[in-house]
């Protein structure tokens, strides 16, 4: 069995003042990582802020013999993202791992959702992942090593009532991760997504009796693996909940091809809908070129 260690590795964990982020930070530190514990310390809806949450986790890590520093910058601005990465550089000299975990909720049905609900959720989740990842990516590219673990969600991958803002942001994060995986490949930068379900401050009112099965620590093993040197996977998404771990993927079926030079009608679509929707055979594209490759193969008759 592989022994996963983070000796001489530097990790940034955003939103690590509690919940899932705290468990990631504690476990990485226990395995030897130097950790930047970032948390704005705001309310569940993103309001307010305090460095106390991050500082408490740093104290836990140090009490256990680990190394960590606190950062209370917001991920929702370019300056905040840069400052978070700079904290790692100033304290530890580099950055090897970024776990984009910071998040807020502003759930409302779509018809009642206000512009501020949309903008703030996108700022924290999606833009925040951009703002922290970009300066870190530059460091990783220069050194030829890096690991990104981005937090997506089943709400974005599959949809959930009342979370149009959150779902859009979380699916966008998956798109970001896929591109980082492609652009980082030649520099040994791996980028993957976790779609966790756990009992946290953000979800405790939503899960009811299932909460007793949803310990945050049950998500942590998958995140720790994806953040490690032992992980050679990239461009993938994993569900983690209650001790069950599973791959989530985007597939493309064979579909129906009208034939080169033919101009099908909407009625032709109706007539061939079963074939268009059939998922018995499919590919999992590694990039947009894989879809085009499938199409060119059909067009050339090969």
VEXDREN-2710 file (C-alpha; in Angstrom, 1 decimal):
% VEXDREN-2710
k/r/px/py/pz
1/UNK/0.0/0.0/0.0
2/UNK/1.3/3.5/-0.9
3/UNK/2.3/5.8/1.9
4/UNK/1.0/9.2/0.9
5/UNK/3.2/11.9/2.4
6/UNK/3.4/15.7/1.9
7/UNK/6.8/16.3/3.3
8/UNK/8.3/19.4/1.7
9/UNK/5.0/20.3/0.0
10/UNK/3.1/23.5/0.5
11/UNK/-0.7/23.6/0.3
12/UNK/-3.2/26.3/0.1
13/UNK/-6.7/25.4/1.3
14/UNK/-9.4/28.1/0.9
15/UNK/-12.4/28.2/3.1
16/UNK/-10.4/26.1/5.6
17/UNK/-11.7/27.7/8.8
18/UNK/-14.3/25.0/9.3
19/UNK/-16.2/22.2/7.6
20/UNK/-14.6/20.3/4.8
21/UNK/-11.7/22.7/4.4
22/UNK/-10.7/22.3/8.0
23/UNK/-10.5/18.5/7.6
24/UNK/-8.4/18.9/4.5
25/UNK/-6.0/21.3/6.1
26/UNK/-5.6/19.1/9.3
27/UNK/-5.0/15.9/7.3
28/UNK/-2.5/17.5/4.9
29/UNK/-0.6/19.0/7.8
30/UNK/-0.6/15.7/9.7
31/UNK/1.0/14.1/6.6
32/UNK/3.8/16.8/6.6
33/UNK/2.5/19.6/4.4
34/UNK/3.0/23.2/5.2
35/UNK/-0.5/24.7/5.0
36/UNK/-1.9/28.2/4.2
37/UNK/-5.3/28.1/6.0
38/UNK/-7.4/30.7/4.2
39/UNK/-10.8/31.7/5.5
40/UNK/-12.6/35.1/5.3
41/UNK/-14.5/34.1/8.4
42/UNK/-17.8/35.4/7.1
43/UNK/-21.4/34.1/7.5
44/UNK/-22.8/31.3/5.3
45/UNK/-24.2/33.9/2.9
46/UNK/-20.8/35.6/2.5
47/UNK/-21.5/38.6/4.8
48/UNK/-19.0/39.7/7.4
49/UNK/-15.5/38.5/8.0
50/UNK/-13.0/37.6/10.7
51/UNK/-9.5/36.0/10.8
52/UNK/-10.5/34.0/13.9
53/UNK/-11.7/30.9/12.0
54/UNK/-8.4/30.5/10.1
55/UNK/-6.3/31.2/13.1
56/UNK/-8.1/28.6/15.2
57/UNK/-7.3/25.9/12.6
58/UNK/-3.7/27.1/12.4
59/UNK/-3.5/26.7/16.2
60/UNK/-4.9/23.1/15.9
61/UNK/-2.2/22.3/13.3
62/UNK/0.6/23.7/15.4
63/UNK/-0.6/22.0/18.5
64/UNK/-0.3/18.7/16.7
65/UNK/3.3/19.5/15.6
66/UNK/2.5/20.8/12.1
67/UNK/3.3/24.0/10.2
68/UNK/0.7/26.5/9.0
69/UNK/-0.1/30.1/8.6
70/UNK/-3.5/31.9/8.5
71/UNK/-4.8/34.1/5.8
72/UNK/-8.2/36.0/5.9
73/UNK/-8.2/37.5/2.3
74/UNK/-11.3/37.1/0.2
75/UNK/-11.0/34.8/-2.8
76/UNK/-13.6/36.9/-4.6
77/UNK/-11.1/39.5/-5.8
78/UNK/-7.9/39.3/-7.9
79/UNK/-6.0/41.1/-5.1
80/UNK/-7.3/38.6/-2.6
81/UNK/-6.3/35.6/-4.7
82/UNK/-2.9/37.0/-5.2
83/UNK/-2.5/37.8/-1.5
84/UNK/-3.4/34.2/-0.6
85/UNK/-0.7/32.8/-2.9
86/UNK/1.8/35.4/-1.8
87/UNK/1.2/34.3/1.8
88/UNK/2.4/30.8/0.8
89/UNK/5.4/32.3/-0.9
90/UNK/6.3/34.6/1.9
91/UNK/5.9/31.9/4.6
92/UNK/7.1/28.8/2.8
93/UNK/8.8/29.8/-0.4
94/UNK/6.5/28.1/-2.9
95/UNK/3.1/26.5/-3.6
96/UNK/2.6/22.9/-4.7
97/UNK/-1.1/22.3/-4.0
98/UNK/-4.3/24.4/-4.2
99/UNK/-7.6/23.2/-2.9
100/UNK/-10.3/25.6/-4.0
101/UNK/-12.9/25.0/-1.3
102/UNK/-14.2/28.4/-0.3
103/UNK/-17.9/28.9/-0.8
104/UNK/-21.2/30.5/0.2
105/UNK/-24.8/29.9/-0.3
106/UNK/-27.6/32.2/-1.4
107/UNK/-30.3/29.8/-2.3
108/UNK/-33.6/31.0/-3.9
109/UNK/-35.9/29.9/-6.6
110/UNK/-34.8/31.2/-10.0
111/UNK/-37.7/33.6/-10.3
112/UNK/-37.0/35.2/-7.0
113/UNK/-33.2/35.3/-7.3
114/UNK/-31.7/38.8/-7.1
115/UNK/-28.7/40.1/-9.1
116/UNK/-26.7/40.3/-5.9
117/UNK/-27.4/36.7/-5.1
118/UNK/-26.0/35.7/-8.6
119/UNK/-23.0/38.0/-8.5
120/UNK/-21.7/37.2/-5.0
121/UNK/-22.0/33.4/-5.5
122/UNK/-20.2/33.5/-8.8
123/UNK/-17.6/35.8/-7.3
124/UNK/-16.7/33.5/-4.5
125/UNK/-17.0/30.1/-6.1
126/UNK/-16.1/30.6/-9.8
127/UNK/-14.1/33.8/-9.9
128/UNK/-12.5/32.8/-6.6
129/UNK/-11.2/29.6/-8.1
130/UNK/-9.7/31.7/-11.0
131/UNK/-8.2/34.3/-8.8
132/UNK/-6.4/31.8/-6.5
133/UNK/-5.5/29.3/-9.2
134/UNK/-3.9/31.7/-11.7
135/UNK/-1.0/33.0/-9.6
136/UNK/-0.5/29.5/-8.1
137/UNK/-0.5/28.0/-11.6
138/UNK/2.4/30.3/-12.7
139/UNK/4.5/29.2/-9.7
140/UNK/3.7/25.5/-10.5
141/UNK/4.5/25.9/-14.2
142/UNK/7.9/27.4/-13.4
143/UNK/8.8/24.5/-11.0
144/UNK/7.2/21.7/-13.1
145/UNK/4.9/20.4/-10.4
146/UNK/1.4/21.1/-9.1
147/UNK/-1.9/19.7/-7.9
148/UNK/-5.3/21.4/-8.0
149/UNK/-8.4/20.1/-6.4
150/UNK/-11.4/22.2/-7.2
151/UNK/-14.8/21.9/-5.4
152/UNK/-17.6/21.2/-7.8
153/UNK/-21.0/20.0/-6.7
154/UNK/-23.8/17.6/-7.7
155/UNK/-25.9/20.8/-7.9
156/UNK/-23.9/22.0/-10.8
157/UNK/-23.3/18.6/-12.4
158/UNK/-26.8/17.4/-12.2
159/UNK/-29.0/20.3/-11.0
160/UNK/-30.8/21.2/-7.8
161/UNK/-33.9/23.3/-7.1
162/UNK/-33.2/26.8/-5.8
163/UNK/-29.5/26.8/-6.7
164/UNK/-29.2/28.3/-10.2
165/UNK/-26.4/30.6/-9.1
166/UNK/-24.6/27.9/-7.1
167/UNK/-25.1/25.3/-9.8
168/UNK/-23.8/27.5/-12.6
169/UNK/-20.7/28.4/-10.6
170/UNK/-20.0/24.8/-9.7
171/UNK/-20.3/23.5/-13.3
172/UNK/-18.1/26.4/-14.4
173/UNK/-15.5/25.3/-11.9
174/UNK/-15.4/21.9/-13.6
175/UNK/-14.8/23.6/-16.9
176/UNK/-11.9/25.6/-15.3
177/UNK/-10.4/22.4/-14.0
178/UNK/-10.6/20.7/-17.3
179/UNK/-8.7/23.5/-19.0
180/UNK/-6.0/23.6/-16.3
181/UNK/-5.5/19.9/-16.7
182/UNK/-4.9/20.3/-20.4
183/UNK/-2.7/23.4/-20.1
184/UNK/-0.8/22.0/-17.1
185/UNK/-0.1/18.6/-18.6
186/UNK/3.4/19.2/-19.9
187/UNK/4.5/20.8/-16.5
188/UNK/3.2/17.9/-14.3
189/UNK/0.3/19.9/-13.1
190/UNK/-2.7/17.8/-12.4
191/UNK/-6.2/19.3/-12.0
192/UNK/-9.3/17.4/-10.8
193/UNK/-12.6/18.2/-9.1
194/UNK/-14.3/16.8/-6.0
195/UNK/-18.1/16.8/-5.7
196/UNK/-18.6/16.3/-2.0
197/UNK/-21.7/15.7/0.1
198/UNK/-21.0/16.3/3.8
199/UNK/-22.5/17.7/7.0
200/UNK/-21.2/21.3/7.2
201/UNK/-22.4/24.7/8.2
202/UNK/-23.7/25.2/4.7
203/UNK/-25.6/22.0/4.5
204/UNK/-26.7/21.0/8.0
205/UNK/-30.2/22.3/7.5
206/UNK/-30.7/20.5/4.2
207/UNK/-29.8/16.9/4.9
208/UNK/-32.1/16.0/7.8
209/UNK/-31.6/12.5/9.2
210/UNK/-28.9/11.7/6.7
211/UNK/-26.6/14.1/8.4
212/UNK/-25.4/11.4/10.8
213/UNK/-23.8/9.6/7.8
214/UNK/-22.2/12.6/6.3
215/UNK/-19.1/13.3/8.3
216/UNK/-16.8/15.7/6.5
217/UNK/-13.8/13.5/7.3
218/UNK/-15.3/10.9/4.9
219/UNK/-14.7/13.2/2.0
220/UNK/-11.1/13.9/3.0
221/UNK/-9.3/10.7/1.8
222/UNK/-10.3/11.4/-1.9
223/UNK/-9.2/15.0/-1.7
224/UNK/-5.9/14.1/0.0
225/UNK/-5.2/11.5/-2.8
226/UNK/-6.0/14.0/-5.6
227/UNK/-3.7/16.5/-3.9
228/UNK/-0.8/14.1/-3.7
229/UNK/2.2/13.2/-5.7
230/UNK/0.7/9.6/-5.9
231/UNK/-2.1/11.0/-8.0
232/UNK/-1.3/10.7/-11.7
233/UNK/-4.9/11.3/-12.8
234/UNK/-6.0/14.6/-14.2
235/UNK/-9.1/16.1/-16.0
236/UNK/-11.5/14.1/-13.8
237/UNK/-14.4/14.6/-11.3
238/UNK/-15.0/12.5/-8.3
239/UNK/-18.1/12.3/-6.0
240/UNK/-17.3/11.7/-2.4
241/UNK/-20.0/11.2/0.3
242/UNK/-20.5/9.0/3.4
243/UNK/-17.6/6.8/2.5
244/UNK/-18.6/6.2/-1.2
245/UNK/-16.3/7.4/-3.9
246/UNK/-17.2/7.4/-7.6
247/UNK/-16.2/9.0/-10.8
248/UNK/-18.5/11.5/-12.5
249/UNK/-17.9/12.0/-16.2
250/UNK/-19.1/13.8/-19.4
251/UNK/-19.8/11.3/-22.1
252/UNK/-20.5/11.7/-25.8
253/UNK/-22.5/9.0/-27.5
254/UNK/-22.3/7.9/-31.2
255/UNK/-25.4/9.8/-32.0
256/UNK/-27.0/9.8/-35.5
257/UNK/-25.2/11.1/-38.5
258/UNK/-27.3/12.4/-41.4
259/UNK/-24.5/11.8/-43.9
260/UNK/-21.9/14.1/-45.4
261/UNK/-23.5/16.8/-47.5
262/UNK/-27.0/16.1/-46.3
263/UNK/-29.2/18.8/-44.8
264/UNK/-31.5/17.2/-42.2
265/UNK/-34.7/18.7/-41.0
266/UNK/-36.2/19.1/-37.6
267/UNK/-38.5/16.2/-38.5
268/UNK/-35.4/14.0/-39.2
269/UNK/-34.3/14.8/-35.6
270/UNK/-37.6/13.5/-34.3
271/UNK/-37.4/10.4/-36.4
272/UNK/-33.9/9.6/-35.1
273/UNK/-34.3/10.8/-31.5
274/UNK/-33.8/7.4/-30.0
275/UNK/-30.4/7.0/-31.7
276/UNK/-29.4/10.5/-30.8
277/UNK/-30.1/9.8/-27.1
278/UNK/-28.8/6.3/-27.0
279/UNK/-26.1/6.0/-24.3
280/UNK/-25.2/2.3/-24.9
281/UNK/-21.9/3.3/-26.6
282/UNK/-20.0/6.5/-25.8
283/UNK/-16.6/8.1/-25.5
284/UNK/-15.3/10.2/-22.6
285/UNK/-13.6/13.1/-24.4
286/UNK/-10.3/14.3/-23.0
287/UNK/-10.6/17.6/-24.8
288/UNK/-12.8/19.4/-27.3
289/UNK/-10.7/17.9/-30.1
290/UNK/-11.9/14.4/-29.2
291/UNK/-15.5/15.4/-30.2
292/UNK/-14.2/16.9/-33.5
293/UNK/-12.2/13.8/-34.1
294/UNK/-15.3/11.6/-33.7
295/UNK/-17.1/13.9/-36.1
296/UNK/-14.4/13.9/-38.7
297/UNK/-14.2/10.1/-38.5
298/UNK/-17.9/9.9/-39.3
299/UNK/-17.6/12.4/-42.2
300/UNK/-14.7/10.5/-43.7
301/UNK/-16.5/7.2/-43.3
302/UNK/-13.6/5.6/-41.3
END
